[in-house]
Amino acid sequence: MIVIIDNVLEENKQKSVANFFQTNQIKTQWIDKTLDDLVNDESPMSLLLTKAAQFFNLEKMCGCEYWCHNDTKPDWHIDKDETLHRRTGKVNMPMCSMVYYAEVKNLQGGWFVTETEQIKPISNRLIIFSPGISHGVQFFTGIRTVVAINPWTDKPEGY
């Protein structure tokens, strides 16, 4: 299943997410957060996870990993516990995967692609998809600031 939601955050929250990630160039990080933690939290991260919870059961979420992309390297993959996979060859996947386009400007290419879908990047668009979907991005020029979020039932080994 692939879900696409446009205009997912209010304008001020969208801009704060874009500014934060462009300024800090976040590498993969972990945050301990359960579904119950999201109830009174108005952070953009929580708002995005709350949207995902409308389509995927996140009741057993123990936390999530997140990172920022703005590179142009096409990379077909499935989201998984990378450390576990390197160590044992086992594939453990998140509950779902999320791609949020914080800012898109002057973009040529850069579409999110799966074996069956090609989705155009649009500022303030959220794509939520099932575990195990092989995906990547087309080569691009321009600005494409993406926040990726993976909620997990068990904390991946790398954290």
N, C-alpha and C positions, 0 to 999 in steps of 0.2 A: 504494500500500500504506500502511495505517495500522496501527501496532503500539501497543498500550496495555499498560503494565506497572505494576502496583500494588505498593506497599511496596518501591520500588526501592532506597532507601538505608536503612541502619541508622538507628535513631531519633536517635542523637547526631549523625550526619552530616546528617540531614534538618534538625534544629534549627539546626545551625551554618550551613547554607545559608540558611535562612529568616532568621536573625538578621543574617547578613552583608548580604543583599540589602535587608532592611528598613532597616537602619542606614545603608547606603551609597548607596541609591537609584542603582544602577549604570546609566549610560547605555551605549549600544553601545560595546563594547571588543573588541580583537583579542588573541589569544594564539597565539604560534607553538608548535604542538604537533603532532607526527606520531603515528601509531599506535604506533610503537616507543617513543615517550616515555611512553605510557600503561602499559607493562608493570609497572613498579615504583612507579607513582604512585598513592597512595591518596586523592587529593583528590576531593571530590564531583564536580567537573567531569570528572575522568578516569574515575570510576566510571560516570557517565552516558554518556560517549562510548564506554566499553567495552561498555555495554549496547547502544548503537546499532550497534556493530560486529558484534554477533551477528546483525543483520538486514540491514545495509547494508554494502557493501564500502567501508571507510575506509582501505584500504592506501595510497592516494595523497593522503591528507589532509596539507596543509601547515600547517594551523592552523584556528582557529575564532573566530567572533565570538559574543559573548554579551551579554545585557542583561536587565534586570528590568522587568516590567510590573506595575503594580498600579492602572492607571487603568481607567476605565469606558467609554472611547471605542470603539464598534464600528468596525472598520476591515477591510473585505474586501481581501485582497491575496495575492500570491504572494511568497515570500521570494526576493530577488534582489540582485545588486550594484546598490544604489540610485544610487550615484554614476555608474557606467557607464551605467545606464539614463537618468538625467537628461541626461548628456552626449551620448549617441549614439542612444538609443532601443533599444539591444540589451539582451537579457535573458540574463544569466548567473546560474545558480542554484547553490545549495549542493548538496552530495552528498546531504543529507537535512536535515530540520528537526526540532528537538526542543523540546518544551514540557514543563517540569517544574514541577509545582505544589508549591512549597516549603511553603506554608501556605494553608489554606482554612478560614475561620471565618464563621459567621453569613451565609452566602452565599445570596442570592436572585438567580437568573439566572447569567450569567457562563459559560455553557457554551461550549466550543470547538466551532465549527461549520464544516463544509465543505458542498459542494453535496449530499452524500449522507449525512453523519454529524452527530450531535449527541452530544458527549462531556461528561459531567458532570465538573466539577473536583473532585478529591479530593486531600487532602494526601498527598504522597509518591507521586503518580501521574506517570508519564512517558508522553508521547505522542511517537512517532517517526513521521515520514511522508515520503513520496517528494517529490522536487522537483516543482514546478509545480502543486501542489494549492492552489487558492484557498481561503483560510480566514479566519476572524475570530472574534470573541467577542461573545456577547450582552451587552446592557447588564446591569449588576449593581449590587447594594449588598452591603456586607459586606467581608470581607478575602479577597483573592485575590492572593497573591504568586507570580508566575510567573517562572521563569528560562527564557529562550529561548536555544538554542544552535544554530548553523549551522556544521557542518564544511565546509571548502572545499578543493578541489584547487589553486586559485590564489587568492592573497590579493586580496580585493576592493579596488577603487580608493580607497575612502575611508580606507584605513589606510596 
